Amino acid sequence: MSSEKTLTQKIRGALRLGRAIRLVWHCAPGLTLASYVLTFIQGVLPLAALYLMKLVVDAVAAGLAAPDKVAAFQHAAFLIACAGAVALAGVLLGSLAAFVGEAQGQVVTDYVADVLHAKSVEVDLEFYENPKYYDALHRAQQEATFRPQRIVNGLAQLGQSVASLVAMAGLLLSLHPLVAAVLFVAAVPGVLVRLRFSGRMYAWQRGRTPTERKAWYYHWILTDGGHAKEVRLFDLGALFRGRFSDVRRTLRRERLSLTKRRSLADLATQGGGAVIVFGTYAFIAFRAIRRMITLGDLVMYFQAFQRGLGALQGLLGGLAGLYEDNLFLSNFTEFMDLAPRVVDPPHPRPLPVRMREGIAFRGVSFQYPTGDRRVLDDVTLHVAPGEVVALVGSNGAGKTTLIKLLCRLYDPTAGTLAIDGTDLREFAIKDLRRAISVIFQDYARYSLSARENIWLGNTELSAADAHVEAAARLAGASEVIARLPRGYDSVLGHWFEDGQELSVGEWQKVALARAFLRDAQVIVLDEPTSAMDAMAEHEVFQAFRRMLEGRTAILISHRFSTVKLADRIFVLDGGRLVESGSHDELIRLGGQYAEMFETQAESYR
């Protein structure tokens, strides 16, 4: 079983390696090819440099005894010029390779970041409610932007090291077979140490991902504007600074412990290697003194052994680095292999241009993947085309979850949702969501211009389209925007220079305008006016009713002054539908809705 497991791990490692190579080649084929060509030439060039240096030394030695000193100098000078040309070529190739590597690195980093962003958008909403997803994302963000590039560069360096090693080993074999063998004895132990500790570091980092995320969370609390008021009012700065320091201290202590053990092991292996290297130098010097090799040979073999050792260490170190990078690249592949459950059907059906039967929830139940209870339990209701309905109930009753299912952010655990009798899962997801305009109570605040904040509701329009400002007027946001220094071109929020912060109610009006801009069959407003005063709320809903023009609307609100405007009201309690009807019907029923209405009305008497 252990051998099968090892084989499986090797196969997976090879697949990851191939994936990294394909990824880099895909985004920068020309630069990758140039990198490999330059690397190979750089690997072979040192052999020519060494041989020319031997010829120079031998020419100088021969010139000492030559009768024609001028001719001897001219010969030596020619060889020196050739060696200089080779050295200049090496410098030129090195500079060119550095430029190509930097360009390749920038392209790969940006491409991988884009791939991560695309995957983050693709995965289901449920992943964002699962801490394991955040662990995977954190690891991928840490490693993915540079590991593929390092793998490809590592392979290029391996090629260069192989070319140099073959050249140097062939040269050293002409001196003595054992000298070439000594190279391996000096280099291998250090590589084995690196392989061993790479595996340990990888295991430690995977195990400590939740702890690292906790440190990042404390850092976010201390630096994020959303927490700034409470951190100061409740004097929480020292508390969270202390927690951050405690977590980082634990991580630092454990990491340094691993690094210390690795450093000691490196010291032992490198010390032994140094003894072997200088013993080999002594052997070469002994053969030169015995006149078994020339002075030029002495210089050449000295440098050949030194460069050969460097090439072998580069080769073995490159293999170890490749192993290490491949381990950590598994974090990227783990994230990229996350498979969404909410997917398009193989053959999507066309969404009705205008609904004829409406929206039907039939026996719908739902439980969040990380939850232990049903949020919705056997809910059946119908929303007719052009009808304005309201969902009411206490917090946690399942109102917002119904909307998430309608938008196919999730699929129901049981039951079906249909539009005109067709299950939502038979429509293309983009078509379905394009037909629904939603503003959730936790709406987004984009640090973009006021115009762009609204335009994001329908990017198929031009940002300069007149509908953008019309939507702002409907939502009551036009007056807010008119007071800004640059009107619709004013940047909102405090993330960027000259940004203008809005109040919660003003942000809500901008978000409403975004929802109103989309030409959707269904408009969903989840607590749309919770931060507005009563007058602003009344104006918004009067405009809202005028803009519907036969479109279907679903309201979620705790304000019964808003809810009573709906054609029908659905009352949810504990995930179940307990009452439905118009405001007057539910009041006459004297049930849960009537009780909630009277409780709220009491506060105004």
Secondary structure as GFF3:
##gff-version 3
##sequence-region A 1 605
A	DSSP	alpha_helix	2	27	.	.	.	ID=ss1
A	DSSP	alpha_helix	29	65	.	.	.	ID=ss2
A	DSSP	alpha_helix	69	122	.	.	.	ID=ss3
A	DSSP	three_ten_helix	125	129	.	.	.	ID=ss4
A	DSSP	alpha_helix	131	143	.	.	.	ID=ss5
A	DSSP	alpha_helix	147	173	.	.	.	ID=ss6
A	DSSP	alpha_helix	177	207	.	.	.	ID=ss7
A	DSSP	alpha_helix	209	223	.	.	.	ID=ss8
A	DSSP	alpha_helix	225	233	.	.	.	ID=ss9
A	DSSP	alpha_helix	237	289	.	.	.	ID=ss10
A	DSSP	alpha_helix	295	336	.	.	.	ID=ss11
A	DSSP	beta_strand	359	366	.	.	.	ID=ss12
A	DSSP	beta_strand	376	383	.	.	.	ID=ss13
A	DSSP	beta_strand	388	392	.	.	.	ID=ss14
A	DSSP	alpha_helix	399	406	.	.	.	ID=ss15
A	DSSP	beta_strand	414	419	.	.	.	ID=ss16
A	DSSP	beta_strand	422	423	.	.	.	ID=ss17
A	DSSP	three_ten_helix	424	426	.	.	.	ID=ss18
A	DSSP	alpha_helix	429	434	.	.	.	ID=ss19
A	DSSP	beta_strand	436	439	.	.	.	ID=ss20
A	DSSP	alpha_helix	450	455	.	.	.	ID=ss21
A	DSSP	alpha_helix	466	475	.	.	.	ID=ss22
A	DSSP	alpha_helix	478	482	.	.	.	ID=ss23
A	DSSP	three_ten_helix	487	489	.	.	.	ID=ss24
A	DSSP	alpha_helix	504	517	.	.	.	ID=ss25
A	DSSP	beta_strand	522	526	.	.	.	ID=ss26
A	DSSP	alpha_helix	534	548	.	.	.	ID=ss27
A	DSSP	beta_strand	552	556	.	.	.	ID=ss28
A	DSSP	alpha_helix	560	563	.	.	.	ID=ss29
A	DSSP	beta_strand	568	573	.	.	.	ID=ss30
A	DSSP	beta_strand	576	581	.	.	.	ID=ss31
A	DSSP	alpha_helix	583	589	.	.	.	ID=ss32
A	DSSP	alpha_helix	592	602	.	.	.	ID=ss33
###
